[in-house]
Amino acid sequence: MSMRIRLPLLAALLLPGCDGGGDSSTGGGDDDATTGGQGTDGTSTAGTMQTSAGTADSGSNDATAGETTQGETTSGETTRGDSSGGGSETGAVCEPLGALDPRRSLIETRPSVLSDFGLSEVFAAVATNAGLHPDPLGTHDRLFDTYRHSQQGEFNGHHCDDELIGQQPSLNGFPLLCPRSEGAFAAFDQALDGWFATAFVNRIDLAPADGSHCGEQRIIFANPMMVGRAFIILEAQIPNPSPGCGVAACGPITQFWADLDAIDDPAERTARLRAAFIDGDPTLSGAGFGPFMSADNLTFGTGQVRTNNFVTGPWTLREYKFVPLDAGGNMVVSPEPVPVSASVHDTLWNDTLGGQDAASCRSAMLDALPGLLGNDVATMGWSLPQSCRSSESVEFEDFYDVHLSEGSGNFAAAINAEIAAVAPGSGLDAFDVARRAQFAGSCIGCHEHANFLELGGGVTAPSSLSFVHVEEQITEPCGDGSECFAISPALIDVFLPSRMQALETVHQTACDQGCAMASVPTPGHALPAPGLDEATLHAIERVAAPTGLTVSGRPVGGH
């Protein structure tokens, strides 16, 4: 019989290069909402990786009777190549893994599993795993010190009035609400202890189809200690340990989550997640993956950190990159505010208004338009130049169709012409596109404003769960007898099914192609040198940004 094996053990059987033969299945997957591969219960099937040796859990590489060995076949199962160790030998055979539960293999929201994780532990790991001095309280306070005026600030880092247009605090040339009451988090030392994890999230679907990285692994934290609601989301971009092998080299991540699916014990699930995200999982490390939570996975050219807060109104979402800072002789983690990915500033839809790079941004919006014209809401998205991105995403803003209607009509006409050229017969018009961009490109749109919005083409936007997609105040049955923090209808009905298909795509590609894994963990882009100016930091981001589509078929650069 055949048995499951983890990819690092599989890697020991592979040659020091990518398998040039076999089938390739990179790309073509759906991001969040297709039904292909779905069972009647909404779960999805995936492939598992099998080789001639060992099981996933024992760590042994002894072949048992009846198992397939290199160059041999049993029970109709075959391996590629021969047993000589030359040619394109991979030793990999794939069989269906069976139904995976999205709430065990894509998103973990069980309080019984997450209650041991604190923000202090994670922030310390973010520093330590990147070779920096751990200062979790300082990292926390510097993050929220950015919500203050420089005269109120307690740290040498950024403040929300560092950039002014006239007398208006700004970021990236667009207005920024400043100051905000969230700045009080920096003065309240016990605020760090009030954060608790609400979700660990597998975003393998964000991996580019060319495998230039392996998507993101995220942790969401909430804090109810202040009036209102506050969230921090660490969105670590995972480097590909063998980029020449493409997305096949990302297979160990899919195997980690597939193995986690089978574990019921909350304590063991906690231990597995802590190893992968914080301490370093030996199996993943053997395949070239270091701990997910590391500053070099959250800096310019890689992932990001977001704050999603409405301690007092209005709701606002902001984005940061972690950089090193010399603090009294110790190199610590410091947040650098950056514009919000994919969220174009709303005034750019009105072509009677100027502003920073307005004309070039409208041209870029036309170029990115194809990403919004398909009718699968899961794969809608676009990637825009940094100069077009908003300073923050704010409640009561980003109603793109309203701003378009207030323009001269020329930009709307240009959008209609582009639709006619790219998607003739779609029946869509410029205002449909503006609403699609509000849903798929604006943070506040996806979180609240676009709920049930008609997007044209018979498509309706799915719903969040009152500003969030993971609810920190309400639990619901997970479906396996345990309780989970509640998740949104958009996640349940649209995003998770498509992410499952993307997981299958990566997993099967790793099975079919094989790849020699790196022998040691591979760092992300090197942390920038301390004290670099913003122009240099943003240049790093531009050079590193991948292009094209993700494995799910969505334009790279969305969230």
Disulfide bonds with the S-S distance in Angstrom:
Cys18-Cys245 2.18
Cys94-Cys511 2.45
Cys160-Cys178 1.92
Cys214-Cys250 2.05
Cys245-Cys515 2.13
Cys361-Cys388 2.14
Cys478-Cys484 1.94
